[in-house]
Amino acid sequence: MSRKNIRSKAASVDWKAVGRRIRELRGFDVTQADLAHRIGVSQGYLSTVEHGQGEIGAEVLLAISHEFNELRLCRPPRRIVKHTFRTEVPHFS
């Protein structure tokens, strides 16, 4: 399988949702300029990220998560429920 096929089968990321979550975490008490300075990016880049207009590198995501002590920047994937089937064990008397 080629690398291109592997990438296309990978789970896609909703960058708009990630950007909205970052904006929610930032709240009204922290400006984009303040947060950008603390995580080491420009205010313009942070604005682009919050609007979901591009992918975010792992280093920036980690810096944001450390800043807010938040490991989940977006909703977790839907939970897969595993069904277990019980077999009845006959009772011998």
trRosetta pair geometry for C-beta under 8 A, 3 or more apart (Angstrom, degrees):
i j d omega theta_ij theta_ji phi_ij phi_ji
1 5 5.0 -114 -174 83 91 130
1 6 5.8 107 129 -58 116 88
2 5 4.9 97 59 7 78 100
2 6 7.2 -140 100 -6 43 87
3 6 5.5 -54 -149 35 37 114
3 7 6.3 36 154 -19 68 104
4 7 5.9 -56 -150 36 30 110
4 8 6.5 26 155 -18 64 108
5 8 5.8 -56 -145 37 32 109
5 9 6.5 24 158 -14 65 109
6 9 6.1 -67 -153 39 28 105
6 10 6.8 44 148 -41 63 97
7 10 5.6 -39 -155 7 37 118
11 77 7.5 -59 -152 -90 156 137
13 18 6.7 10 165 -29 108 134
13 55 7.3 91 69 -124 131 91
13 74 7.8 155 -160 15 89 163
14 17 4.0 40 111 14 115 116
14 18 6.7 155 94 -16 64 83
14 52 7.8 -27 158 -141 63 133
14 74 6.9 148 64 -151 96 150
15 18 5.3 -50 -145 37 41 115
15 19 6.1 45 153 -22 69 103
15 52 4.4 137 115 -153 82 81
15 53 7.7 -129 121 16 130 14
15 54 6.9 -143 171 86 158 21
15 55 6.1 -109 -92 -97 140 48
15 56 6.9 151 -137 -7 104 93
16 19 5.7 -53 -148 37 31 113
16 20 6.4 33 152 -20 64 103
16 51 7.7 -32 -122 158 75 39
16 52 3.1 29 -92 -125 53 174
17 20 5.7 -50 -146 35 33 112
17 21 6.4 35 153 -21 64 104
17 52 7.4 72 6 -98 36 134
17 74 5.2 75 121 -133 109 117
17 75 7.2 -64 167 13 136 94
18 21 5.7 -55 -151 35 31 112
18 22 6.5 33 151 -20 65 103
18 49 7.8 -73 113 178 101 86
18 52 6.9 127 55 -103 79 90
18 56 6.6 -137 127 15 143 134
18 61 8.0 -46 -171 -111 132 111
18 73 5.4 42 -145 127 85 115
18 74 5.0 -57 -87 -59 71 119
19 22 5.7 -51 -149 33 33 111
19 23 6.5 35 151 -18 64 104
19 49 5.5 178 -110 146 95 55
19 50 4.5 126 -173 -161 96 23
19 51 5.8 -89 168 36 155 13
19 52 3.9 -130 13 -55 139 72
19 53 7.9 66 -76 1 160 60
20 23 5.5 -55 -152 37 34 114
20 24 6.4 37 150 -21 66 103
20 50 7.6 98 -74 -168 29 67
20 52 7.3 -7 -26 -45 79 118
21 24 5.5 -49 -148 34 34 113
21 25 6.4 34 153 -19 65 104
21 73 5.0 133 105 173 137 66
21 74 5.4 -144 -15 -86 156 58
22 25 5.7 -54 -149 36 32 111
22 26 6.4 34 152 -22 65 106
22 46 8.0 -144 142 -164 137 85
22 49 6.3 -15 60 129 164 109
22 50 5.6 -120 84 -99 113 77
22 64 6.0 -41 -124 -167 109 149
22 73 6.5 9 -64 -159 79 114
23 26 5.7 -53 -147 33 31 113
23 50 4.7 95 -64 -152 102 111
24 27 7.2 25 171 -67 36 59
25 64 7.5 101 86 172 150 103
25 68 4.7 -15 -179 -117 128 165
25 70 6.0 -107 -119 9 139 161
25 73 7.7 -64 -23 -130 144 77
26 30 4.9 -118 -169 76 77 111
26 32 7.3 26 -173 -86 158 56
26 35 5.5 -56 -120 -54 115 155
26 50 7.8 -40 8 -102 144 130
27 30 6.1 77 61 22 84 90
30 34 5.2 -126 -167 82 78 128
30 35 5.3 80 148 -53 120 100
31 34 4.6 99 54 4 80 101
31 35 7.1 -155 90 0 43 84
32 35 6.0 -60 -147 42 31 105
32 36 5.8 34 156 -23 67 112
32 43 5.0 94 122 -153 103 91
32 46 5.0 167 -168 99 96 128
32 47 5.9 35 -163 -65 155 82
32 50 7.3 -93 -111 -10 116 147
33 36 5.7 -54 -141 37 26 114
33 37 6.4 29 158 -20 62 106
33 43 4.6 -18 -92 -91 66 130
34 37 5.9 -57 -152 34 27 110
34 38 6.5 21 154 -15 63 109
35 38 5.7 -59 -149 39 33 110
35 39 6.2 8 162 -1 70 110
35 46 6.2 137 93 -147 105 156
35 64 7.8 39 178 -118 114 86
35 67 6.9 96 -147 161 87 160
36 39 6.4 -70 -143 48 25 93
36 41 5.1 -93 -155 81 82 75
36 42 5.9 -14 180 142 136 16
36 43 4.5 -146 15 -82 163 52
36 45 7.0 128 -134 60 117 89
36 46 4.3 -117 -82 -19 102 139
37 40 7.8 35 -178 -70 26 30
38 63 8.0 160 121 165 74 106
38 67 5.8 102 123 -118 126 128
39 46 7.7 118 56 -89 126 118
39 60 6.5 73 155 -149 125 70
39 63 3.9 117 -151 134 95 125
39 64 5.8 9 -109 -69 151 64
39 67 5.9 -63 -72 -44 101 141
40 63 6.4 -104 30 -143 102 162
41 45 4.5 -102 167 79 116 133
41 46 5.7 135 96 -52 119 87
41 49 8.0 51 116 -15 161 138
41 60 6.1 35 -49 -121 138 116
42 45 4.6 98 58 4 84 100
42 46 7.1 -148 95 -3 47 84
43 46 5.7 -54 -150 37 35 112
43 47 6.4 40 150 -23 66 103
44 47 5.6 -51 -150 33 32 114
44 48 6.6 35 150 -19 64 103
45 48 5.5 -52 -152 34 35 114
45 49 6.4 37 149 -20 66 104
46 49 5.4 -51 -148 35 35 115
46 50 6.3 34 154 -18 67 105
47 50 5.8 -55 -145 37 30 109
47 51 6.4 19 157 -9 64 110
48 51 6.1 -67 -149 44 27 104
48 53 4.8 -89 -165 62 78 114
48 54 5.6 9 152 20 115 115
49 52 7.7 35 176 -70 33 31
49 53 7.8 -89 -67 42 18 76
49 54 7.1 -64 -88 62 55 90
49 56 5.4 66 -131 -88 111 116
49 60 7.3 -135 -101 144 152 142
56 60 5.2 -112 -177 81 95 123
56 61 5.4 111 123 -57 118 94
57 60 5.0 91 63 10 82 101
57 61 7.0 -149 98 -4 42 90
58 61 5.6 -57 -145 40 34 112
58 62 6.1 34 157 -20 68 106
59 62 5.9 -55 -149 36 27 110
59 63 6.4 29 152 -20 62 106
60 63 5.6 -52 -147 35 33 113
60 64 6.4 32 154 -17 65 104
61 64 5.8 -55 -149 37 31 109
61 65 6.2 28 154 -17 66 108
61 73 6.4 -106 -154 -11 99 154
62 65 5.7 -55 -143 39 32 109
62 66 6.2 32 157 -19 66 105
63 66 5.9 -54 -147 37 29 110
63 67 6.3 34 152 -25 62 107
64 67 5.5 -53 -149 31 32 116
64 68 6.6 -2 163 9 66 108
64 70 7.8 -44 132 63 79 105
64 73 6.8 53 103 -98 125 131
65 68 6.5 -73 -146 53 28 88
65 69 7.6 34 165 -145 61 6
65 70 5.3 -118 -141 78 68 65
65 71 5.6 67 -168 -105 130 36
65 73 6.4 -94 -79 -54 97 103
66 69 7.2 23 -161 -75 30 45
70 73 6.6 100 122 -80 112 62
72 75 7.6 49 165 -112 120 16
72 76 6.4 -50 -139 -57 136 84
76 79 7.6 43 113 -63 116 78
